[in-house]
Amino acid sequence: MADRSCHCAEHERIHTGDKPYKCRFCDKAYKDKTSCIKHEKIHTGERPYKYRFCGKTYKDKTTCIKHERIHTGERPYKCRFCDKTFTQKGHCTEHERIHTGERPNKCRFCYKTFTDKSNCISHERIHTGEKPYKCRFCDKTYKDKTSCIRHERIHTGEKPYKCRFCDKTYKDKTACIKHERIHTGEKPYKCRFCDKTFTRKVNCTVHERIHTGEKPYKCKFCDKTFTAKTNCTSHERIHTGERPYKCRFCDKFFIDKKSCICHERIHTGEKPYKCRFCDKFFKGKNSCMFHERIHTGEKPYKCRFCDKTFTQNGHCTEHERIHTGERPYKCRFCDKTFKDKTSCIYHQRIHTGERPYKCRFCDKTFTQKKCCNFHEKNHTGDKHICNFF
């Protein structure tokens, strides 16, 4: 009876807002003692619960039990609407809201709503600037615990999540799940405006902005706006000159991780993306998608000044510069300017003498990949004609 009375009192604090338990180390307060004790362990570093098989330690027993399910494969919680199963009840409840459309958690500072409370709290910290989670190995701070843990794995090298279909391992579970969809073909996120489906929610959101025209991310240095934050960040590095991603095999640096990974495949020869309509393979997912549009005839990007349409947004932007006269890419060695980055890079190789593309059959090198590919056909006798049309 006492336990029921206690739980009732804790529940009533949701309505009253009463938080009688205050952290001994900071100003945070909690409605129940358990949450307060758990929070204080962030300050003390105490992690009394240790998993038997891998040695990992945790602040609370519940988190330790959840971790054990990674090893045991136990997924005791099943969605009421589909066959998905989950290691945690909260994850199952959040997933079910994809089916129901329920978004009960509303930001205190803006109109945004969320399916789960943790994402709402994390989002609110964009408004407040709060970053309560600090890396144990450096001075970086984060607005949510998951991001902090994921970052710390850069220091530790830990990749605890393994793909069920291949040998790839990942620092975080979400990345592993997204990767597995390459194998399963699952695309659970559908565009609200067309029939396109996506493996990742963020990709679906960014795609929908093609329909709505929304470009919420603005460059700090110029008036350009972008549909995705990552694109904005990469663009800003054109202004700052920052190139934080270094190739593992040569001295090249890149403004974004995707470009670096795609470049490294020149060295490794890896081409993991296969066209759905023919036998061509590609180093990058975007290259594969753009190629597939040759088969489907899809040209989703339309020029703002004429009726031309394009398979790639970049090609559309470059075309529009014919109308505007804009030439934003300047050679580092002379005064020449260019409409597109690729032409600028090719031109700069006249100055540097760089010829990064080498024939597989002889010692000839080339400034452009297409020239190398064309030359190699002299060796192979290959004169491929697409039979799709």
N, C-alpha and C positions, 0 to 999 in steps of 0.2 A: 504493500500500500504506500509505503514511504517512497519507493522508487517511482511509482506512478505519479505521485504528488510532485516529485522533483522534476520529472520530464514535463509535466504540465506547466510548472513554473518557468522552465526554460523556454517552452513554446510560447507562453504569454509574452515573453520579452521580445519576440518578433514583432508583436503588435505595439508594445509600450516603448520599444527602443532602449530599454534599460540594459546597461552593460556594467554589471557590478564588479567584474573581475579585471583588474588592471595589471598590465605587465610591469614587472619590477625593474625593467631596464629601459623602457621607452614609454610613450604616452598612449599606446594602443590599449583598448579595453574590449572585453568580450562578454557575451551573455552567459557563457557556461565555463566552468573551471577547467574542463578537459581541453578546450580550445586554447585557453590562456596558457596552460602548462606546455602544450604542444608548441605554441608560438615562442615561448621563452627559450626553448631549446635551439632556436635560430641564434640567439645571443650566446648561449652557453656552449653550443657545439655538441651537446650531449646527444648520442645516438645509441641508446641502450639495447635496441633490438637487432640481432645479427642473424642473417640467413645462413642455414647450416651448410649449404653446398657451394656457394660462391664467395662467402665472406662479407657481402655487402651489409652495411649497418643502416638503421633507420631510427628516426626520432619517435615513431609510434608503431604499435603492433599492427594496426590496420594496413599501413603502407607496406610493411614487411610481408604480410599475407598476400597483398596484391602483387608484390614482386615475385613471390614464389610461383605464381600462376604463369609467369613467363617461362619458367623451367618445366613446370608440370604440364603446361598446355591446357589447363583447366579453364573453361569459359562457361561459368554456371548461369549466366544471365542471357536469356533469349528474347529478341525483339518480338513484340506481339503482332507485328505486321509483315515481317519477312523472316528469313532463316538465319539472319546474322546473330552471332553470339558474342558475349563480352566477358572480360575478366572482372569488370566492376559494374555494380548496379547503376551508378551515376552515369557511366558511359552509355549504358543501354537506354536509360531514360532520355539522355540528350539525343541519341540516335533516333529514337521513336518520334522526336519532335520534327525530324525531317519529313516523316509521313504525315504528322498531324498539322504541321505548319505553326505550331505553338512557339512563341518567343516571349516567355513571361518576364524576362529580366531586362529592365529599361535603364539606360544610362541616366544619371542624375543631371548631366550637363548638356545633353543633346537628345535628338529624337531617336537615336539608334536603339534597337532591341536585340536581344540575344537568346539563344536556346539554353545556354547554361550560365550560371552565376559567375564562374571563374573567368570566362571570357568577358563578361560585363565589367567585372572589377578591373581586369587587366586593361580593358579599353578606357575606363574612367581615368586611369593613370596617365593616359595621353593628355587629358585635360589638366590634371593636377601636377604632372611632372614627377610624380613619386616613383622611385626605383629602389624598392626595399631589399632586393636580393643582390648580394655582392659575391663575385667570384672568389673562391678560396685561393686562387693562384695569381690573380692580378687585380687591378683596381676597377675593372668593369662592373657596372651595376645594371640591373634589369628590373623591368616592371612586373614580371611574372617569374615564378619559380622554375617552370619548365624551360624557359629560355636560358636561365642561369645554368641549370643542369646540363642542357645541350651545349652551351658554351664551354663549360668546364671539361667536357669530353674532348675538346680541341687540345687541352693541356694533357689529359690523361691518355688520349688515343683510344679510349674505350668505344667500342661499337657493339652494343649488346643485342641489337635486333638483326636477326638473320632472315633473309628471304626464304620462303618455303619452297621455292622452285629453282633457285640457283645459289651460288656461294656468296653473293653480295651481302655485306653487313652495313649497318647504319647506326648513327649516333642516337637517333630518335625514332620512336615507333611510327609516327606519322609518315616520315620519309620512307620507311620500309613498306608500309601499307600502300602508299602511292606507287612505289616501284612494283609491287606485286601485281598491280592492276595492268602493267605492261604484259605480264604473263596471262592473266585471267581475261583481259579485254573488258573488264568492268568499267563502266562510265556512269556513276550514279548521279551526277549533277547535270540537269537539263536546262538549257537556255529558256527563259520565259518568253522569248520573242520568235524563236525558230526551233528547228528540230535537233540542233547540235547538242551533243552530250560530252561530258568531260570527266576525267579521272579525278580532278582536283576542283574544289569549290572556288578557290581563288581564280583559277583559269576561267571558270564559268562566269564569275563576276566581272572580270576584265573583258571577256568576250561580249557580255551584255552591253557594255559601254560603247561598242561599235554601233549598236542599235539606238541607244539613248543619246549618244554624242557626249556623254559626260567625260570630262578629263579633270579629275579632282587634284592632281598633283602638278604643281607649278615649280619650274626651275628657279632657284634662288638668284641666278645670275642673268637670266634673260626671260622673255615672255612666253617661252614654250611651255605647253601643258601636256600631261600624259595620262593615259588610262590606268597605268600601273606604277606603283611607287618604285619598283626595281628599275623600270625604264627611266624614271626621272633621276634616280640616283646615278645610274650609269651615264646619263647625259651630262649631269653636273660635273662629272669627272673629265669631260672634254674641256670644261672651263678651268678646272683646278689642275689638270695634268696628272691627277692621281691614277695610278695603275697598280692596285694592291695584289693582283693575282699573278703569280709567277709560274711558268711552265716547269714541270718536274724534269724535263729532258733538255731544255735549252734555256737561254737567257731572256726569252720574250716575257713581257709583262702585259696584263690585260685589265681593262676597266671593270669587267664583270666576270664572275666565276664561270658562267655558262660558256663564254667565249674561250676561256682558258681550257676548260674540259674538252670542248670541241676541237681546239687547236692540238691538244695533246694526242688526240686520236690520229693526227697526221703521223706522229711518231709511232704509235702503237698499231696503227692500221685497223683499229676497231671501228666497225660500222654496225651499231646495234639496232638501228631502226630500218625496218623493211617495209617497202611499199605494199599496200593491200591489193594492188591491181597488177603488179608486175614483179619481177625478181630483183629489182634494184634495192641496194642497201645504202644507208646514209649515216654520216657521223653524228648529225644533230637531228633532233626531233622536228624542229621547224623546217629544216631542209626536206625532210621526208614529207611533211604536211604540204609544203609548197609544191613539191613534185606531184603529189597525189591530185592536186587541183588541175594538173595537165589532163589527167584522166577524167575527172568529174566535170571539168569546164567551169568550176566555181571561181568567180572573181568578186569577192565581197567588198573590195575597197574601190570607191568611186571618187574621181577627181572633183574638187570643189568648183573648178572653173570650166570644165567641159564634160562630155559624156563618157570619157574613157574609164574603163574599170580594170582592176589589177588583182592578181592572185596574192600579192604581198603588200602590206601597209607601207613598207620601205620603198617599194617601187612606185607606189602612188605618190608618196611624199616627194621622191626624186622627180617624178614627172611634173608635179605641181610647180616645181622650181623653174620649169620652162616658162610658165605663166608669170611667176613672180620675179624671175631673174636672180633669185637668191643663190649664192655660192658660199655656203658657210664653212667649207673645209679648205684651210690654207696650208700650202706646203711649208714644212719646217725649214727648208733650205733656200727657197726663192719666193717670189711674190705671186706665184700662180695660185688661183683658187678654183674650187671644184664644187659641183652640185651634190656629189655623193662621196662618201668616205672611201669606198673601194677604189675609185679612180684616183683619189688623192694618195692612197697607200701605194698603188701601182706606180704612180708618177715619182714618188719619193725614192723608189728603188732605182731610178735612173741616177739619183744623187749618191745613194749608199752602195750601189753595186750588188745589193742583196738579190739572190736568186734562190728562194727557199724550196722550189719544187723541182725534184730530181727524177729523171726518167728511171723507171724500174728495170730497163733493159740495157741502158748505156749510161755514160757519164754526163750527158747533157743536163743543164739546169735551166730553170725558167723563172721569170718574175711573176707569172700568172699561172694558176692551176689549169685553166682551160687550154692554155698553150701547151702545157705539159701533156694533158690528156690527148689533145689532137696529135701531138708528136708521137706518142706511144702507139697510136693506131698504125703508124708506118711500120712498126715492128710486128704488131699482131695481125695486121690486115683487116682489122675489125672496122666495118662501116655499118654501124648499127642504125637501123631505121625502125622507129616506133610503129608497131602494127595496130595500135589501139584505135586510131581513127580510120 
